Amino acid sequence: PVLVGEAGVGKTAIVEGLAQAIVEGNVPAAIKDKEIISVDISSLEAGTQYRGAFEENIQKLIEGVKSSQNAVLFFDEIHQIIGSGATGSDSGSKGLSDILKPALSRGEISIIGATTQDEYRNNILKAVSYTHL
């Protein structure tokens, strides 16, 4: 799911509240064992000056989530994953969204995102429409 709303309305607070409810056991059985992990995109990109280092960081994250089977990744400002980490079409370097898509489509990882209406419209919807051309 993606929480969409204006800046400051409490999208992140909703996810934090969900995480707290999970810790306290005040959630349905289907999610009682889940753990929400907040992902900082800039830290995934940090120190990745070499081609492939960013992809390696993401693959490690995905493998960790897959092995735990209980982790849900939270991306605040999820619109930033589109193109994040890509170094251009000629370099062969994939962006974050391209790396996550296969694991998402296979149901191997779960994601919660938060973004503003403008960023959702201008980035996420456009990216989705391009994949259906």
ChimeraX commands (.cxc) that place a marker at each C-alpha (Angstrom):
marker #1 position 0.00,0.00,0.00 radius 0.5
marker #1 position 0.96,3.63,-0.52 radius 0.5
marker #1 position -0.24,6.32,1.88 radius 0.5
marker #1 position -0.88,9.49,-0.10 radius 0.5
marker #1 position -1.46,12.89,1.50 radius 0.5
marker #1 position -0.09,16.35,1.91 radius 0.5
marker #1 position 3.15,16.91,3.83 radius 0.5
marker #1 position 2.67,16.89,7.59 radius 0.5
marker #1 position -0.72,15.14,7.72 radius 0.5
marker #1 position 0.65,12.06,9.51 radius 0.5
marker #1 position 1.42,9.42,6.90 radius 0.5
marker #1 position 4.62,8.39,8.65 radius 0.5
marker #1 position 2.88,8.55,12.02 radius 0.5
marker #1 position 0.32,6.02,10.76 radius 0.5
marker #1 position 3.09,3.56,9.90 radius 0.5
marker #1 position 4.82,4.22,13.23 radius 0.5
marker #1 position 1.49,3.60,14.97 radius 0.5
marker #1 position 1.11,0.32,13.09 radius 0.5
marker #1 position 4.62,-0.72,14.14 radius 0.5
marker #1 position 3.81,0.11,17.76 radius 0.5
marker #1 position 0.54,-1.83,17.57 radius 0.5
marker #1 position 2.44,-4.85,16.22 radius 0.5
marker #1 position 4.93,-4.66,19.12 radius 0.5
marker #1 position 2.04,-4.44,21.60 radius 0.5
marker #1 position 0.16,-7.30,19.93 radius 0.5
marker #1 position -2.87,-5.15,19.10 radius 0.5
marker #1 position -3.18,-6.28,15.48 radius 0.5
marker #1 position -4.90,-9.09,13.59 radius 0.5
marker #1 position -3.19,-12.48,13.63 radius 0.5
marker #1 position -2.21,-12.12,9.96 radius 0.5
marker #1 position 0.29,-9.37,10.81 radius 0.5
marker #1 position 1.14,-10.06,14.45 radius 0.5
marker #1 position 4.59,-11.42,13.57 radius 0.5
marker #1 position 5.49,-8.66,11.10 radius 0.5
marker #1 position 8.30,-6.18,11.63 radius 0.5
marker #1 position 8.28,-2.83,9.87 radius 0.5
marker #1 position 11.70,-1.65,8.75 radius 0.5
marker #1 position 12.12,1.97,7.68 radius 0.5
marker #1 position 14.44,2.20,4.68 radius 0.5
marker #1 position 16.53,5.32,4.16 radius 0.5
marker #1 position 17.19,5.53,0.43 radius 0.5
marker #1 position 20.14,7.88,0.86 radius 0.5
marker #1 position 21.94,5.37,3.11 radius 0.5
marker #1 position 21.48,2.68,0.48 radius 0.5
marker #1 position 23.15,4.98,-2.04 radius 0.5
marker #1 position 25.94,6.10,0.31 radius 0.5
marker #1 position 29.38,4.83,-0.63 radius 0.5
marker #1 position 28.22,3.35,-3.93 radius 0.5
marker #1 position 30.48,5.18,-6.35 radius 0.5
marker #1 position 31.26,1.93,-8.16 radius 0.5
marker #1 position 28.89,0.44,-10.69 radius 0.5
marker #1 position 26.97,-2.40,-9.11 radius 0.5
marker #1 position 27.53,-1.40,-5.48 radius 0.5
marker #1 position 24.04,0.09,-5.17 radius 0.5
marker #1 position 22.47,-3.02,-6.68 radius 0.5
marker #1 position 24.47,-5.15,-4.26 radius 0.5
marker #1 position 23.16,-3.15,-1.27 radius 0.5
marker #1 position 19.58,-3.59,-2.47 radius 0.5
marker #1 position 20.03,-7.31,-3.14 radius 0.5
marker #1 position 21.36,-7.76,0.41 radius 0.5
marker #1 position 18.31,-5.93,1.75 radius 0.5
marker #1 position 15.96,-8.08,-0.34 radius 0.5
marker #1 position 17.68,-11.31,0.73 radius 0.5
marker #1 position 17.43,-10.28,4.38 radius 0.5
marker #1 position 13.72,-9.54,4.03 radius 0.5
marker #1 position 13.09,-12.80,2.18 radius 0.5
marker #1 position 14.92,-14.85,4.79 radius 0.5
marker #1 position 13.06,-13.25,7.70 radius 0.5
marker #1 position 9.66,-13.66,5.99 radius 0.5
marker #1 position 8.24,-11.20,8.53 radius 0.5
marker #1 position 9.75,-7.89,7.43 radius 0.5
marker #1 position 7.79,-5.14,5.72 radius 0.5
marker #1 position 9.86,-2.35,4.20 radius 0.5
marker #1 position 8.65,1.22,4.72 radius 0.5
marker #1 position 9.74,3.87,2.23 radius 0.5
marker #1 position 8.86,7.40,3.30 radius 0.5
marker #1 position 8.88,9.53,0.15 radius 0.5
marker #1 position 8.47,6.36,-1.89 radius 0.5
marker #1 position 8.43,8.36,-5.12 radius 0.5
marker #1 position 12.21,8.68,-4.68 radius 0.5
marker #1 position 12.72,4.99,-5.48 radius 0.5
marker #1 position 11.89,5.64,-9.14 radius 0.5
marker #1 position 15.26,6.12,-10.79 radius 0.5
marker #1 position 17.11,6.14,-7.47 radius 0.5
marker #1 position 20.53,4.56,-7.88 radius 0.5
marker #1 position 20.36,4.38,-11.66 radius 0.5
marker #1 position 23.34,5.89,-13.40 radius 0.5
marker #1 position 21.85,6.19,-16.86 radius 0.5
marker #1 position 20.52,3.89,-19.54 radius 0.5
marker #1 position 23.91,3.32,-21.17 radius 0.5
marker #1 position 25.64,2.19,-17.98 radius 0.5
marker #1 position 23.43,-0.82,-17.33 radius 0.5
marker #1 position 23.01,0.24,-13.72 radius 0.5
marker #1 position 19.52,-0.45,-12.42 radius 0.5
marker #1 position 17.50,1.88,-10.24 radius 0.5
marker #1 position 15.93,0.89,-6.92 radius 0.5
marker #1 position 12.43,0.37,-8.34 radius 0.5
marker #1 position 13.82,-1.88,-11.10 radius 0.5
marker #1 position 15.62,-4.03,-8.54 radius 0.5
marker #1 position 12.60,-4.30,-6.23 radius 0.5
marker #1 position 10.01,-5.11,-8.92 radius 0.5
marker #1 position 10.82,-8.81,-9.43 radius 0.5
marker #1 position 10.77,-9.60,-5.70 radius 0.5
marker #1 position 7.56,-7.61,-5.28 radius 0.5
marker #1 position 5.81,-9.30,-8.19 radius 0.5
marker #1 position 6.78,-12.73,-6.83 radius 0.5
marker #1 position 5.43,-11.80,-3.38 radius 0.5
marker #1 position 8.85,-12.24,-1.78 radius 0.5
marker #1 position 8.87,-8.81,-0.14 radius 0.5
marker #1 position 6.22,-6.41,1.15 radius 0.5
marker #1 position 6.40,-2.64,1.02 radius 0.5
marker #1 position 4.52,0.28,2.53 radius 0.5
marker #1 position 5.12,3.68,1.02 radius 0.5
marker #1 position 4.24,7.27,1.80 radius 0.5
marker #1 position 4.23,10.25,-0.54 radius 0.5
marker #1 position 2.39,13.45,-1.36 radius 0.5
marker #1 position -0.42,13.69,-3.91 radius 0.5
marker #1 position 1.75,15.69,-6.30 radius 0.5
marker #1 position 4.68,13.27,-6.11 radius 0.5
marker #1 position 2.32,10.31,-6.51 radius 0.5
marker #1 position 0.74,11.85,-9.60 radius 0.5
marker #1 position 3.99,13.14,-11.13 radius 0.5
marker #1 position 6.24,10.15,-10.42 radius 0.5
marker #1 position 4.47,6.95,-9.45 radius 0.5
marker #1 position 1.48,7.13,-11.79 radius 0.5
marker #1 position 3.71,8.14,-14.70 radius 0.5
marker #1 position 6.09,5.26,-14.01 radius 0.5
marker #1 position 3.19,2.81,-13.84 radius 0.5
marker #1 position 1.74,4.10,-17.10 radius 0.5
marker #1 position 5.10,3.68,-18.85 radius 0.5
marker #1 position 5.26,0.02,-17.85 radius 0.5
marker #1 position 1.91,-0.60,-19.55 radius 0.5
marker #1 position 2.85,0.90,-22.95 radius 0.5
marker link #1:1,2 radius 0.2
marker link #1:2,3 radius 0.2
marker link #1:3,4 radius 0.2
marker link #1:4,5 radius 0.2
marker link #1:5,6 radius 0.2
marker link #1:6,7 radius 0.2
marker link #1:7,8 radius 0.2
marker link #1:8,9 radius 0.2
marker link #1:9,10 radius 0.2
marker link #1:10,11 radius 0.2
marker link #1:11,12 radius 0.2
marker link #1:12,13 radius 0.2
marker link #1:13,14 radius 0.2
marker link #1:14,15 radius 0.2
marker link #1:15,16 radius 0.2
marker link #1:16,17 radius 0.2
marker link #1:17,18 radius 0.2
marker link #1:18,19 radius 0.2
marker link #1:19,20 radius 0.2
marker link #1:20,21 radius 0.2
marker link #1:21,22 radius 0.2
marker link #1:22,23 radius 0.2
marker link #1:23,24 radius 0.2
marker link #1:24,25 radius 0.2
marker link #1:25,26 radius 0.2
marker link #1:26,27 radius 0.2
marker link #1:27,28 radius 0.2
marker link #1:28,29 radius 0.2
marker link #1:29,30 radius 0.2
marker link #1:30,31 radius 0.2
marker link #1:31,32 radius 0.2
marker link #1:32,33 radius 0.2
marker link #1:33,34 radius 0.2
marker link #1:34,35 radius 0.2
marker link #1:35,36 radius 0.2
marker link #1:36,37 radius 0.2
marker link #1:37,38 radius 0.2
marker link #1:38,39 radius 0.2
marker link #1:39,40 radius 0.2
marker link #1:40,41 radius 0.2
marker link #1:41,42 radius 0.2
marker link #1:42,43 radius 0.2
marker link #1:43,44 radius 0.2
marker link #1:44,45 radius 0.2
marker link #1:45,46 radius 0.2
marker link #1:46,47 radius 0.2
marker link #1:47,48 radius 0.2
marker link #1:48,49 radius 0.2
marker link #1:49,50 radius 0.2
marker link #1:50,51 radius 0.2
marker link #1:51,52 radius 0.2
marker link #1:52,53 radius 0.2
marker link #1:53,54 radius 0.2
marker link #1:54,55 radius 0.2
marker link #1:55,56 radius 0.2
marker link #1:56,57 radius 0.2
marker link #1:57,58 radius 0.2
marker link #1:58,59 radius 0.2
marker link #1:59,60 radius 0.2
marker link #1:60,61 radius 0.2
marker link #1:61,62 radius 0.2
marker link #1:62,63 radius 0.2
marker link #1:63,64 radius 0.2
marker link #1:64,65 radius 0.2
marker link #1:65,66 radius 0.2
marker link #1:66,67 radius 0.2
marker link #1:67,68 radius 0.2
marker link #1:68,69 radius 0.2
marker link #1:69,70 radius 0.2
marker link #1:70,71 radius 0.2
marker link #1:71,72 radius 0.2
marker link #1:72,73 radius 0.2
marker link #1:73,74 radius 0.2
marker link #1:74,75 radius 0.2
marker link #1:75,76 radius 0.2
marker link #1:76,77 radius 0.2
marker link #1:77,78 radius 0.2
marker link #1:78,79 radius 0.2
marker link #1:79,80 radius 0.2
marker link #1:80,81 radius 0.2
marker link #1:81,82 radius 0.2
marker link #1:82,83 radius 0.2
marker link #1:83,84 radius 0.2
marker link #1:84,85 radius 0.2
marker link #1:85,86 radius 0.2
marker link #1:86,87 radius 0.2
marker link #1:87,88 radius 0.2
marker link #1:88,89 radius 0.2
marker link #1:89,90 radius 0.2
marker link #1:90,91 radius 0.2
marker link #1:91,92 radius 0.2
marker link #1:92,93 radius 0.2
marker link #1:93,94 radius 0.2
marker link #1:94,95 radius 0.2
marker link #1:95,96 radius 0.2
marker link #1:96,97 radius 0.2
marker link #1:97,98 radius 0.2
marker link #1:98,99 radius 0.2
marker link #1:99,100 radius 0.2
marker link #1:100,101 radius 0.2
marker link #1:101,102 radius 0.2
marker link #1:102,103 radius 0.2
marker link #1:103,104 radius 0.2
marker link #1:104,105 radius 0.2
marker link #1:105,106 radius 0.2
marker link #1:106,107 radius 0.2
marker link #1:107,108 radius 0.2
marker link #1:108,109 radius 0.2
marker link #1:109,110 radius 0.2
marker link #1:110,111 radius 0.2
marker link #1:111,112 radius 0.2
marker link #1:112,113 radius 0.2
marker link #1:113,114 radius 0.2
marker link #1:114,115 radius 0.2
marker link #1:115,116 radius 0.2
marker link #1:116,117 radius 0.2
marker link #1:117,118 radius 0.2
marker link #1:118,119 radius 0.2
marker link #1:119,120 radius 0.2
marker link #1:120,121 radius 0.2
marker link #1:121,122 radius 0.2
marker link #1:122,123 radius 0.2
marker link #1:123,124 radius 0.2
marker link #1:124,125 radius 0.2
marker link #1:125,126 radius 0.2
marker link #1:126,127 radius 0.2
marker link #1:127,128 radius 0.2
marker link #1:128,129 radius 0.2
marker link #1:129,130 radius 0.2
marker link #1:130,131 radius 0.2
marker link #1:131,132 radius 0.2
marker link #1:132,133 radius 0.2
view
